[in-house]
Amino acid sequence: MAEDFEIKNKVAESGLVNFDLSKLVPKGKRIGIDLKDFLFEGLILREKDFREKVASLNTEDYSDSYVYIYNSADAIVPLWAYFLITAKLTDSAKKIVYGNREDLEVLLMHNAIQTYDFTDLMQKRVLVKGCSDESIPENAYIELVEQLKPIVKSLMFGEACSNVPIFKN
């Protein structure tokens, strides 16, 4: 005699809304440009050579990519050098920043969080997913809390089976 029993999903019944921050990570290729590669012997910026190297950049290689420009050489690079590279790639790349890959990711997540419409989380109990396959800058979690605190009923971090309460309104 088989007994009828119902498996209940207590998490679903709790009214918790799971929010996965990794869903906001912009998709696309990330490309770094090291200014050292544009310098004479990796040390000196000679304007004519620099302009020629910038002109020879294939903009299709940067199409729909996120680009970060950095300088690994111990050389002083004038600001106009960054202007030239940026002007060359602006029509192809999705975004261009000065700094390393981490700086790029922080800025991309900042923009994603600032432009995301959180109205569907209004007055809800929100659980921000703690684990992700995507690499998410820590600053993104800080910005997320800033956006959610005024609008959600409560905020938790982690997984449904093991979460950390952050606040209740």
N, C-alpha and C positions, 0 to 999 in steps of 0.2 A: 504494500500500500504506500503510494507516494504521497508525501505531504506537500501541499502547496505552500510555498513561501516566497516572499518577495525580497529581492535584494534592493536595499535602499541606498541611494547615493546621498549621503548626508552632506557632502560638500555642495552638491547641486541644490539641495533643499535649503541650505543655509543662506542663500542669497548672495554669496560671495561672487564677485566678478574678478576673474583672473586677468591680469594685465601683463603681457609679455613685452618688455621694453625692446627686446631684440627685433620685434616687428617694425620698429621705427628706424633701424639701421639702414641708411641709404644703400641701395644695391648699385654696384658698378666697380670697375677696375680702379685701383689706387696706383698711381705712378709717382715716384720720386725723381726729382731732377737735382743733381748735385752740381752746384756752380763750379766746383773744382774741375769738372770735365770741360768747362768752357774757358779755363784760364791757361795762359801760356806756361808750360811746364808745371801746371797745377798750382802756380803761385802768384802769377801776375796777370791782371786784366789789361790786355791790350785791346783798345776799342775796336780797331778794324777786325782783328781776329775774332773777337767776341761777337760782333755783329754778323760776321760770316757764319759762325757756328749757330747762332740763333736763327738766321735766315734758312739754314739747311735743315732745321727741325721739320720733320714730317708731321704736320698737324693731324693727319689721319690716325697716327699712333696714339693720340691723346683724345680722340673722339669719344664723347660721353664718359670720360674718366674724371676721377678726382685727383688733382695734382698737388703735390707739396714740393716747394722749392727750398732747398737748404744748402749750406756751404760747409763741407767737411774739411776744407783747407784752412790753414792758418794764414789767411790772406784777407786784406781789407777789400771789400767789394762795394763800389758806389751804388747808391739806391737806384740810379737810372738803369742798372743792369737788371734788377728785378722788374722794372717797368717794361723793358724790351721783351723779356721772356713772357711776361703776362700778356702783353699786347699781342704777341704772336699766337698764344694759345687760347685766348679768351673766346674766340668763336667756336672752338672745338671742345674744350674741356667743360665739364659741368660746374666745377669749382676749382679755384686755384688759391692756395694759401702759402704763406711763408712759415716754415717750421718743419718739424719732423712728422712722421706718420701719426704719432699720438696726437700732436697738435691738430692735424687734419681731422682725426676721428672725434676729438672733443668738439670742434667747430661744427662738424656735420651733425652730431647728436644734438648740440645746442639748437641748431636751426630746425631740426626735426621736431624737437620737443616744443619749441616756441610756436611752431606753425600747426601743430596737431590739434584737432578739435576733440577736447575731452568732455564735451557736454553729455555724452552717453554714460559717463561715470558720475554724473551729478547725483548727490545724496545716496550713493551706493557704498557698500562695504567692498573695498578693493584690496585684492591680494596681488602684490607685484611679484612676479615670478623671480625666484632667486638664482636658478641655474639656466644657462643658455649655451648654445653652441657658438654663438657670436661673441666676439670680444667687445665689451661695452665699457667705455671709460667711466670711472667712478663718479666723475662730475655729472654724468647724465642722471644718476640716481638722485643726486642733490637737486638738480633742476626739476626732476620729476616730482619730488616731494613739494617743492615750491609751487608747482602748478596744481597739484592735487589737494593740498591741505585746505585751501579755501572752499573746495567744492564737494569733497567726498564725506560720507558719514563716518567712515573709519578706514584706516590704512594699515595693512600688514605686509610683511616681507617674508619671502621664502616659498614653501610649498604648502599645499592644503593640509598635508599630514603633519607638518612641522613648520609653523610660522612664528614670526616675531611681531607682536603688536607694536605699531609705531605710534598711533594716536587715535582717539575717538573725538568726534565733534558732538 
